[in-house]
């Protein structure tokens, strides 16, 4: 896959390289990041470790961060490869958090412009936001990405919790295969 090219692609590449080096030198607890392919700074593989004292504790969740050519003006997309069951993660793994939504006003009125993507955000701030999402006892049910998971949180929380714990066990087993 060739690198995207835009008028700013040299500075975008430099910014992404700097963020990767920073995360490599100073790892942040709860996740690790690296390139899918050493020749493409626009595609990262992420490992999110289930946050302690949450339903996701003990899990190892693989994800991809895909940066657009317009980064940092537009946010990357994050998609879990490991199966997830969460109201704010689409069934296909795409993560739905404000920080990953394009800048500007929300046409549906669910979030303020200040909660959405800003060019000052980093990979670290994105991943900390995702860890916070997984750590929350009360997922955002106002505009769910996974309607079935949201319905289960509302109507049958014990079943929801069982499904999450099963996925956590499967992710841990897969990590050590």
C-alpha positions as CSV (number, residue, x, y, z in Angstrom):
1,X,0.0,0.0,0.0
2,X,1.5,3.3,-1.0
3,X,1.5,6.3,1.3
4,X,-1.2,8.9,0.9
5,X,0.1,12.0,-0.7
6,X,-1.1,15.5,0.0
7,X,0.6,18.9,0.0
8,X,1.3,18.3,3.7
9,X,2.2,14.7,3.6
10,X,5.9,15.3,4.6
11,X,4.8,17.2,7.8
12,X,2.0,14.6,8.4
13,X,4.5,11.8,8.2
14,X,6.9,13.6,10.5
15,X,4.1,14.2,13.0
16,X,3.1,10.5,13.0
17,X,6.7,9.4,13.2
18,X,7.3,11.7,16.2
19,X,4.2,10.3,18.0
20,X,5.2,6.7,17.4
21,X,8.7,7.4,18.7
22,X,7.3,9.1,21.8
23,X,5.0,6.1,22.5
24,X,8.0,3.8,22.0
25,X,10.3,5.7,24.3
26,X,7.7,6.5,26.9
27,X,5.0,3.7,26.8
28,X,1.7,4.5,28.4
29,X,0.1,1.9,30.6
30,X,-2.8,0.1,29.0
31,X,-1.8,-0.1,25.4
32,X,1.0,-0.5,22.9
33,X,1.3,0.8,19.4
34,X,3.3,0.0,16.3
35,X,3.1,0.1,12.5
36,X,1.3,-2.6,10.6
37,X,3.9,-2.2,7.8
38,X,7.2,-0.3,8.4
39,X,6.7,1.5,5.0
40,X,3.3,3.0,5.9
41,X,3.0,5.4,8.8
42,X,-0.7,5.8,8.2
43,X,-1.7,2.3,9.4
44,X,-1.0,1.4,13.1
45,X,-1.7,-1.7,15.0
46,X,-2.8,-1.2,18.6
47,X,-3.0,-3.6,21.5
48,X,-5.4,-2.3,24.2
49,X,-5.0,-4.1,27.6
50,X,-8.3,-4.4,29.5
51,X,-8.3,-1.7,32.2
52,X,-8.0,-3.0,35.8
53,X,-11.1,-3.2,37.9
54,X,-13.4,-3.2,34.9
55,X,-15.3,-5.9,33.0
56,X,-12.5,-5.8,30.4
57,X,-9.7,-6.5,32.9
58,X,-7.5,-9.3,31.6
59,X,-8.4,-8.8,28.0
60,X,-6.0,-8.2,25.1
61,X,-7.8,-6.3,22.3
62,X,-6.2,-5.8,18.9
63,X,-7.2,-2.8,16.9
64,X,-6.1,-0.7,13.9
65,X,-5.7,3.0,13.7
66,X,-5.9,4.3,10.1
67,X,-4.9,7.9,9.5
68,X,-6.3,9.9,6.7
69,X,-4.0,11.9,4.3
70,X,-5.4,15.1,5.9
71,X,-4.2,14.1,9.4
72,X,-4.0,16.0,11.8
73,X,-6.8,18.2,10.4
74,X,-9.1,15.1,10.3
75,X,-9.1,12.2,12.8
76,X,-8.0,8.7,12.3
77,X,-10.5,5.8,12.4
78,X,-10.0,3.1,15.0
79,X,-11.4,-0.4,14.5
80,X,-11.1,-3.3,16.9
81,X,-10.1,-6.5,15.2
82,X,-10.8,-8.5,18.4
83,X,-14.5,-9.0,18.7
84,X,-16.0,-6.5,21.1
85,X,-19.4,-6.1,22.8
86,X,-20.0,-2.5,23.8
87,X,-22.7,0.1,23.0
88,X,-20.1,2.6,21.7
89,X,-18.3,0.1,19.4
90,X,-20.1,-0.8,16.1
91,X,-20.6,-4.5,15.4
92,X,-17.8,-4.3,12.8
93,X,-15.4,-3.0,15.5
94,X,-15.4,0.7,14.5
95,X,-15.0,2.8,17.7
96,X,-17.5,5.6,18.2
97,X,-16.1,8.2,20.6
98,X,-16.4,12.0,20.3
99,X,-12.6,12.5,19.9
100,X,-12.7,10.5,16.7
101,X,-15.5,12.5,15.1
102,X,-14.7,15.1,12.5
103,X,-14.3,18.6,13.8
104,X,-17.2,21.0,13.9
105,X,-20.7,20.9,15.2
106,X,-22.6,17.6,15.6
107,X,-25.5,17.6,13.2
108,X,-27.5,15.5,15.6
109,X,-26.7,17.7,18.7
110,X,-25.3,14.9,20.9
111,X,-21.8,16.4,21.4
112,X,-20.3,19.9,21.5
113,X,-17.7,20.9,19.0
114,X,-15.1,21.0,21.8
115,X,-15.6,17.3,22.4
116,X,-14.8,16.3,18.8
117,X,-11.5,16.0,17.0
118,X,-9.0,18.8,17.2
119,X,-5.5,18.8,15.5
120,X,-3.9,19.0,19.0
121,X,-5.1,15.5,19.8
122,X,-2.5,12.7,19.7
123,X,-2.5,8.9,19.4
124,X,-2.0,8.9,23.1
125,X,-5.1,11.0,23.8
126,X,-7.1,8.8,21.4
127,X,-6.1,5.6,23.2
128,X,-6.6,7.1,26.6
129,X,-10.1,8.1,25.5
130,X,-10.8,4.5,24.3
131,X,-9.4,3.1,27.6
132,X,-11.8,5.5,29.4
133,X,-14.6,4.2,27.3
134,X,-13.9,0.6,28.3
135,X,-13.5,1.7,32.0
136,X,-16.8,3.5,32.3
137,X,-19.5,1.7,34.3
138,X,-22.1,3.6,32.3
139,X,-21.6,3.6,28.5
140,X,-23.2,6.3,26.5
141,X,-26.6,5.0,25.5
142,X,-27.9,8.2,24.0
143,X,-26.5,7.5,20.5
144,X,-25.3,3.9,20.5
145,X,-23.1,2.4,17.8
146,X,-24.2,-1.1,18.7
147,X,-28.0,-0.9,19.4
148,X,-28.2,-4.5,20.6
149,X,-25.5,-4.1,23.2
150,X,-27.1,-0.8,24.3
151,X,-30.5,-2.5,24.7
152,X,-28.9,-5.3,26.7
153,X,-27.2,-2.9,29.0
154,X,-30.6,-1.3,29.7
155,X,-32.7,-4.4,30.0
156,X,-30.4,-7.4,30.9
157,X,-27.1,-6.1,32.4
158,X,-26.1,-9.6,33.8
159,X,-26.2,-11.1,30.2
160,X,-24.3,-8.1,28.8
161,X,-21.6,-8.6,31.5
162,X,-21.4,-12.3,30.7
163,X,-20.9,-11.6,27.0
164,X,-18.1,-9.1,27.7
165,X,-16.4,-11.5,30.2
166,X,-16.5,-14.3,27.5
167,X,-14.9,-12.0,24.9
168,X,-12.3,-11.0,27.5
169,X,-11.4,-14.7,28.1
170,X,-11.3,-15.4,24.4
171,X,-9.1,-12.4,23.7
172,X,-6.7,-13.6,26.5
173,X,-6.6,-17.1,25.1
174,X,-5.9,-15.8,21.6
175,X,-3.1,-13.6,22.8
176,X,-1.2,-16.6,24.1
177,X,-1.8,-18.9,21.2
